């Protein structure tokens, strides 16, 4: 397994290397690093077999969104996870809409970082729910009810759709949901659509935010 970390701070690149090396299964993952976005593109061109890119959101000379979009266009099959000192929900939402499969605040602990990246490598997505909850508007008294499970049941979803809801909130991809629930992909897509509709969400990121406002979390 090969992982590329792109960050202009040498201290962060050095500190992250042993963390990222833990992602290898049979042996330590090989970790490559780049201090600039142009250098990252050179490394990706030389190593198309790279399995994951961990991208700093605030690189010099290029905006985080522009770098993300460029990577998506040049290497659509390589998952990209954003790491940032910012955790503004608007930035997180925009990053996902532009193709990121994970967004990890730099304040996260090592276990959180490792588990988040493992989730992405397994085909899922990682959304920093805690960061969003801290900025989410509190639920109105009329809608609030004790217990996330009770609130989830009030969405009018079927028992199977509730199972899909929990997996969506856990960051599981449709493929992983298919495996865990032994369902066809088409069926999962229908259930996910029902979950998004129940939460008045256009996508998974909005669903996580909406659920958090209702006190619903995986």
C-alpha positions in Angstrom: 0.0 0.0 0.0 1.2 3.5 -0.9 -0.1 6.7 0.6 0.8 10.3 -0.3 0.6 13.1 2.2 0.6 16.6 0.8 1.4 19.4 3.3 3.7 22.4 3.3 4.7 21.9 6.9 7.6 19.6 7.3 6.8 18.9 10.9 3.3 17.7 10.0 4.6 15.5 7.2 7.2 14.0 9.5 4.7 13.4 12.3 2.1 11.9 10.0 4.4 9.3 8.4 4.4 6.8 11.2 0.6 7.3 11.7 -0.1 6.6 8.0 2.3 3.6 8.0 -0.1 1.9 10.4 -2.6 1.6 7.6 -0.7 -1.3 5.9 -2.1 -4.8 6.6 0.7 -7.3 6.1 3.4 -4.7 6.4 3.8 -1.0 7.1 2.3 1.2 4.3 4.8 3.1 2.2 4.3 6.8 2.8 5.4 9.4 0.2 5.3 13.1 1.0 5.1 16.4 -1.0 5.5 19.9 0.3 3.7 21.5 -2.6 0.9 20.6 -5.0 3.0 20.6 -8.1 5.4 18.1 -6.4 2.4 16.0 -5.4 1.3 15.8 -9.1 4.9 14.7 -10.0 4.8 12.0 -7.5 1.3 10.8 -8.6 2.5 10.7 -12.2 5.5 8.6 -11.2 3.4 6.4 -8.8 0.0 5.8 -10.3 -0.5 2.9 -8.0 -0.9 5.2 -4.9 -3.9 4.1 -2.9 -4.7 7.3 -1.0 -3.9 11.0 -1.0 -4.1 13.0 2.3 -4.3 16.6 1.2 -3.7 19.7 3.3 -6.6 22.2 2.7 -4.4 25.3 2.9 -1.5 24.7 0.5 0.5 27.7 -0.7 -0.2 28.8 -4.3 -3.5 26.8 -4.7 -6.8 26.7 -2.9 -7.9 23.5 -1.2 -10.9 23.2 -3.5 -8.9 23.8 -6.6 -6.3 21.2 -5.6 -9.1 18.7 -4.8 -10.8 19.2 -8.1 -7.6 18.9 -10.0 -6.7 15.6 -8.3 -10.2 14.3 -9.1 -9.8 15.2 -12.8 -6.3 13.8 -13.1 -6.7 10.7 -10.9 -10.4 9.9 -10.4 -9.7 6.5 -9.0 -7.5 7.6 -6.1 -9.5 8.6 -3.0 -8.6 12.0 -1.5 -9.0 12.9 2.2 -8.7 16.5 3.3 -6.8 17.4 6.5 -7.3 20.9 7.8 -6.9 23.1 10.8 -10.4 24.4 10.0 -13.6 22.5 10.7 -16.3 24.9 9.5 -19.3 22.8 8.4 -19.6 24.9 5.2 -16.0 24.0 4.2 -16.5 20.4 5.1 -19.7 20.2 3.0 -18.1 21.9 0.0 -15.1 19.5 0.2 -17.4 16.5 0.0 -19.4 18.1 -2.9 -16.2 18.5 -4.8 -15.2 14.8 -4.4 -13.4 14.4 -1.0 -14.1 11.1 0.6 -13.0 12.2 4.1 -12.4 15.4 6.0 -10.2 15.1 9.1 -9.5 18.1 11.5 -5.8 18.3 12.3 -6.8 18.4 16.0 -8.0 14.8 15.7 -6.2 12.1 17.8 -4.1 9.4 16.1 -6.7 6.6 16.6 -9.4 8.9 15.0 -7.1 9.6 12.0 -6.2 6.0 11.5 -9.8 4.7 11.8 -11.1 7.5 9.5 -8.5 6.6 6.8 -9.2 2.9 7.2 -12.9 3.6 6.6 -12.1 5.5 3.4 -9.7 2.8 2.2 -12.5 0.2 2.7 -14.8 2.2 0.5 -16.6 4.4 3.0 -16.6 8.1 3.7 -15.5 9.9 6.9 -17.4 13.0 8.1 -16.3 14.8 11.3 -19.7 14.6 12.9 -18.5 16.1 16.2 -17.2 19.2 14.4 -20.5 19.7 12.7 -22.5 19.1 15.8 -20.5 21.8 17.7 -21.7 24.3 15.1 -25.1 23.0 14.3 -28.2 24.9 15.3 -29.9 23.4 18.4 -33.1 21.5 17.6 -36.3 23.3 18.3 -38.2 22.2 21.4 -41.1 21.1 19.3 -38.9 18.6 17.4 -36.6 17.6 20.2 -37.1 14.3 21.9 -34.8 12.3 24.3 -32.8 9.6 22.6 -31.5 9.5 19.1 -33.3 6.2 18.4 -36.7 7.7 19.3 -36.1 10.6 17.0 -35.0 8.3 14.2 -38.2 6.3 14.5 -40.2 9.5 14.1 -38.8 10.0 10.6 -41.3 7.5 9.3 -38.7 5.0 7.9 -39.2 1.3 7.7 -37.0 -0.9 10.0 -34.8 -1.7 7.1 -34.4 1.9 6.2 -33.5 2.7 9.8 -30.7 0.1 9.5 -29.5 1.9 6.4 -29.8 5.3 8.2 -27.4 4.1 10.9 -24.9 2.9 8.3 -25.1 6.1 6.3 -24.4 8.1 9.5 -21.5 5.8 10.2 -20.0 6.8 6.8 -20.5 3.5 5.1 -20.6 3.5 1.3 -23.5 1.8 -0.7 -21.1 -1.1 -1.4 -20.4 -1.7 2.2 -24.1 -1.4 3.2 -24.9 -4.0 0.5 -22.4 -6.3 2.2 -23.5 -5.7 5.8 -27.2 -6.0 5.1 -26.9 -8.6 2.2 -28.9 -6.4 -0.1 -28.7 -5.7 -3.8 -27.1 -2.3 -4.7 -30.3 -1.1 -6.4 -32.3 -1.8 -3.2 -29.7 0.0 -1.1 -29.9 3.1 -3.4 -33.7 3.1 -2.9 -33.3 3.0 0.9 -30.6 5.7 0.9 -32.9 7.9 -1.2 -35.7 7.4 1.3 -33.3 8.3 4.2 -32.2 11.5 2.5 -35.8 12.4 1.7 -36.9 11.8 5.3 -34.1 14.1 6.5 -34.7 16.7 3.8 -31.1 16.3 2.7 -29.7 16.5 -0.8 -26.7 14.3 0.0 -25.0 12.3 2.7 -23.2 15.3 4.3 -26.4 17.2 4.6 -28.0 14.0 6.1 -25.3 13.8 8.8 -25.9 17.5 9.7 -29.7 17.1 9.7 -29.5 14.0 11.9 -27.1 15.7 14.3 -29.6 18.6 14.7 -32.2 16.0 15.7 -29.9 14.3 18.1 -29.5 11.3 15.8 -26.1 9.8 15.5 -24.5 6.4 14.7 
